[in-house]
Amino acid sequence: MKRKLIIPLVLLVALAAAGAYSMGWWFHRDAALQGSGTVEARNIRVGSKIGGRIDKVLVREGDTVEAGQLLISFDDQELQASLAQSRANAIKAERGFRSEEIAEARAAAAQAKAEYEQRRNGYRQEDIAAAQADLDRATADEVRTRLDFQRYDALAQKDLVSKQQRDTAEANWKMAAALKQNAQHKLDELKRGYRPEEIASAEARYHQTQATLEKFEHGSRSEDIAAARAALAYDEARYRERQVVAPSAATVEVLDVRPGDLIAPNTPVATLLERDQIYVRIYIPETEIGHVHVGQKAEIRVDSFPDQTFSGSVEQINQQAEFLPRNVQTREERVHQVFGVKVRIADSSHRVLAGMAADVKLNSAS
């Protein structure tokens, strides 16, 4: 009889112990900070700073890409020409001018100097003497033709010569008088010398050619070389913008461009979701936020894989409290203030995707 009573008593004690253990586990589980949210991924909007006409589109929406992978390329003919010109200018600035260019500049400076000295010193005495001789000949011709005209004019009045002969003699005299006048003007001009503005123009040209010669002989200035290098670096940077590459491992979320499209500078052409930057944001009551710290370990479960736990850690804690969003359910009343906590998910298998519902449990021991 006693033995029959002992068996149920043992069973009752075992059930009580199991119940106590179970209640203790549930209390421990409920004591841990928990929250629910939706998995999110950091997105990147990529594009080109220069834009242009799209040449190739190498990926599609939904494709997974690696860091540095080419996504889109632009027509680069103009960029290539500009880059080639900048490289040539930079090489020329560093090497200096060629010997032929220096010789040409030296010859131009010598010629300009001779012209300036000629105008400053005036015409040579030989030129003035020649002009004086021309004037003397013109004067003699004028005198001769004038006397011939006077003689023919007198004879014509007596009808000893024809009127045509008299007119021819008059025309010869007037032509000789004009030639004499031109010779006199030329002599006067040579004696006066060059005009001041002609001298000033020759002097300016001489100084300009001399400065060009000195520039060629001394080579490019350091600031000219620096400017050429800066222009080359600028064109190289622009040339790199002919391609849009993935900055990190990601999934192509949005890509709505086609070859031939014209894209304005600084216009995003694709949206990428970083595969290694997934997280879920939960909300912790103000009374419990003191138990949360950055780096704290967490366990995450998603509905798509109910039998698997993913690890994570607290990456960010909002510094300002807010009222609990209406789409988040906790045991606390909605009027209580909470702090947003960003928990980063470690998933090397990339099975956890943005948009999945997730439950987060923060480990108090971490």
Buried (B, 14 or more C-beta within 10 A) or exposed (E): EEEEEEEEEEEEEEEEEEEEEEEEEEEEEEEBBBBBBEBBBBBBEBBBEBBBEBBEBEBEEEBBBEEEBEBBBBBBEEBEEBBEEBBEBBEBBEEBBEEEEBEBBBEBBBEBBEBBEBBBEBBEEEEBEBBBEBBEBBBEBBBEBBEBBEEBBEBBEEEEBEEEEBBBBBEBBBEBBEBBEEBBEBBEBBEEBBEEEEBEBBBEBBBEBBEBBEBBEEBBEEEBBEBBBEBBEEBEEBBEBBBBBBBBBBBBBBBEBEEEBEBEEEEEBBBBBBBBBBBBBBBBBEEEBEEBEEEBBBBBBBEEBEEEBBEBBBBEBBEEBEEBEEEBEBEBEEEBBBBBBBBBBEBEEEEBBBEBEBBBBBBEEE
